[in-house]
Amino acid sequence: MQVGRSFTTSCLALAMGSSAAWADTPQVAQRADVTLAMANQLLQATLAACHADGRTAVAAVVDRGGNLVAVQRDDNVGPHNTQAAQRKAFTALSTKTATGLLAERARSNPEAANLNTLDELLLLGGGVPLKVGDEVIGAIGVAGAGGGQIDEGCVLKAIAQVLPTLK
């Protein structure tokens, strides 16, 4: 009986001691991420930037896991642009690179050209990663404004307006 109690006490002491070592390493990751409120602010600012240039578009925001958070589409934008905006956002998130730059690299570098073979990626300008410091927390994609450079221009204006303090 005494041996059993001693063994139990030793195991309990060992478990308590090892749990102190584990306490220094968090078991639940805490990371910045895009919220619905932030996504809606970005979308409104993006479409406002496009409208200021006399353009219409669709914009989509994905979170750090690539999940669609929010999308807004102007009334007269072609239906294919909704999926294009989401894929641009996913591509920017996945590669942590603006899709215009990625498309340029794919054109000029034969090794990067293989990125065009991945169905999930869309190598057209208009997708931009969203960053807090050096950490990518999501991405935004725009399509239908009149070309990749114009799409990306709308996004960059919105990011400068909505996220200037998070950089």
C-alpha positions as CSV (number, residue, x, y, z in Angstrom):
1,M,0.0,0.0,0.0
2,Q,2.8,2.4,0.9
3,V,4.6,1.6,-2.3
4,G,1.5,2.3,-4.4
5,R,1.0,5.7,-2.7
6,S,4.7,6.6,-3.1
7,F,4.5,5.7,-6.8
8,T,1.4,7.8,-7.3
9,T,3.0,10.7,-5.5
10,S,6.1,10.4,-7.7
11,C,4.1,10.3,-10.9
12,L,2.0,13.3,-9.8
13,A,5.2,15.3,-9.0
14,L,6.7,14.3,-12.4
15,A,3.5,15.4,-14.2
16,M,3.4,18.7,-12.4
17,G,7.0,19.4,-13.0
18,S,6.8,18.6,-16.7
19,S,3.6,20.7,-17.1
20,A,5.6,23.7,-15.9
21,A,8.0,23.2,-18.8
22,W,5.0,23.0,-21.2
23,A,3.5,26.2,-19.8
24,D,6.4,28.2,-21.4
25,T,5.2,27.0,-24.9
26,P,1.7,28.0,-25.7
27,Q,-0.3,25.1,-27.1
28,V,-2.9,27.3,-28.8
29,A,-1.5,29.6,-31.6
30,Q,-2.6,33.2,-31.4
31,R,-2.3,35.0,-34.8
32,A,-3.6,38.1,-36.3
33,D,-6.4,37.5,-38.9
34,V,-8.8,39.5,-41.0
35,T,-12.1,40.2,-39.3
36,L,-15.4,40.7,-41.1
37,A,-15.4,44.4,-40.1
38,M,-11.9,44.8,-41.6
39,A,-12.9,42.9,-44.8
40,N,-16.0,45.1,-45.2
41,Q,-13.9,48.3,-44.7
42,L,-11.4,47.1,-47.3
43,L,-14.1,46.2,-49.8
44,Q,-15.9,49.5,-49.5
45,A,-12.6,51.5,-49.8
46,T,-11.6,49.3,-52.8
47,L,-14.8,49.8,-54.7
48,A,-14.8,53.5,-53.8
49,A,-11.3,53.8,-55.3
50,C,-12.5,52.1,-58.5
51,H,-15.6,54.3,-58.6
52,A,-13.4,57.4,-58.3
53,D,-11.7,56.4,-61.5
54,G,-15.0,55.7,-63.2
55,R,-14.6,51.9,-62.9
56,T,-16.8,49.1,-61.5
57,A,-15.5,45.9,-60.1
58,V,-15.9,43.0,-57.7
59,A,-13.6,42.6,-54.7
60,A,-13.1,39.6,-52.4
61,V,-11.2,39.2,-49.1
62,V,-9.9,36.0,-47.7
63,D,-8.5,35.3,-44.3
64,R,-5.1,33.8,-43.4
65,G,-6.5,30.3,-44.1
66,G,-7.7,31.2,-47.5
67,N,-11.4,31.2,-46.5
68,L,-13.7,33.8,-48.1
69,V,-14.6,36.4,-45.5
70,A,-16.5,38.9,-47.7
71,V,-17.2,39.8,-51.3
72,Q,-18.9,42.9,-52.9
73,R,-19.8,43.1,-56.6
74,D,-20.9,46.2,-58.5
75,D,-24.2,45.7,-60.4
76,N,-22.9,45.6,-63.9
77,V,-19.8,43.4,-63.5
78,G,-19.6,40.1,-65.4
79,P,-20.3,37.0,-63.2
80,H,-16.9,35.4,-64.0
81,N,-15.2,38.3,-62.1
82,T,-16.5,37.1,-58.7
83,Q,-14.6,33.9,-58.9
84,A,-11.6,35.7,-60.4
85,A,-11.4,38.2,-57.5
86,Q,-11.6,35.3,-55.0
87,R,-8.9,33.4,-56.8
88,K,-6.6,36.4,-57.0
89,A,-7.0,36.9,-53.3
90,F,-6.3,33.2,-52.6
91,T,-3.2,33.4,-54.9
92,A,-1.8,36.5,-53.2
93,L,-2.3,34.9,-49.8
94,S,-0.9,31.5,-50.8
95,T,2.2,33.0,-52.4
96,K,2.5,36.0,-50.1
97,T,3.0,38.0,-53.3
98,A,1.0,40.5,-55.3
99,T,-0.4,38.7,-58.2
100,G,0.8,41.2,-60.7
101,L,4.4,40.6,-59.6
102,L,3.8,36.9,-59.6
103,A,2.4,37.0,-63.2
104,E,5.4,39.0,-64.3
105,R,7.8,36.4,-62.7
106,A,5.9,33.6,-64.4
107,R,6.3,35.3,-67.8
108,S,10.1,36.0,-67.4
109,N,11.2,32.9,-65.5
110,P,10.6,29.4,-67.0
111,E,10.6,27.8,-63.6
112,A,7.9,30.1,-62.2
113,A,5.8,29.6,-65.4
114,N,4.7,26.2,-63.9
115,L,2.6,28.2,-61.4
116,N,0.1,28.6,-64.3
117,T,-0.6,24.9,-64.1
118,L,-2.1,25.1,-60.6
119,D,-5.9,25.4,-60.9
120,E,-6.2,27.2,-57.5
121,L,-3.9,30.0,-58.6
122,L,-4.8,32.9,-60.9
123,L,-1.7,34.8,-62.2
124,L,-3.4,38.1,-63.2
125,G,-2.8,41.4,-61.4
126,G,-5.3,42.5,-58.8
127,G,-4.5,40.3,-55.8
128,V,-2.6,41.8,-52.9
129,P,-1.6,40.2,-49.5
130,L,-2.7,41.9,-46.4
131,K,0.1,42.3,-43.9
132,V,0.5,43.3,-40.3
133,G,4.2,44.0,-40.0
134,D,5.8,41.1,-41.9
135,E,2.9,38.7,-41.2
136,V,0.4,37.9,-43.9
137,I,-3.1,37.9,-42.3
138,G,-5.2,37.6,-45.5
139,A,-5.5,39.0,-49.0
140,I,-7.8,41.0,-51.2
141,G,-8.5,40.4,-54.9
142,V,-10.2,42.7,-57.4
143,A,-11.5,41.8,-60.9
144,G,-13.4,43.6,-63.6
145,A,-12.1,47.1,-63.3
146,G,-10.3,47.0,-66.6
147,G,-7.1,45.1,-66.3
148,G,-4.8,43.8,-63.6
149,Q,-2.9,47.1,-63.1
150,I,-6.2,49.0,-62.6
151,D,-7.5,46.2,-60.3
152,E,-4.4,46.3,-58.2
153,G,-4.4,50.1,-58.1
154,C,-7.9,50.1,-56.5
155,V,-6.6,47.6,-53.9
156,L,-3.5,49.6,-53.0
157,K,-5.5,52.8,-52.5
158,A,-7.8,50.9,-50.1
159,I,-5.0,49.3,-48.2
160,A,-3.3,52.7,-47.7
161,Q,-6.6,54.1,-46.4
162,V,-7.7,51.2,-44.1
163,L,-4.5,49.6,-42.9
164,P,-1.9,52.4,-42.6
165,T,-1.4,51.9,-38.9
166,L,-1.0,48.1,-39.1
167,K,2.1,48.1,-41.3
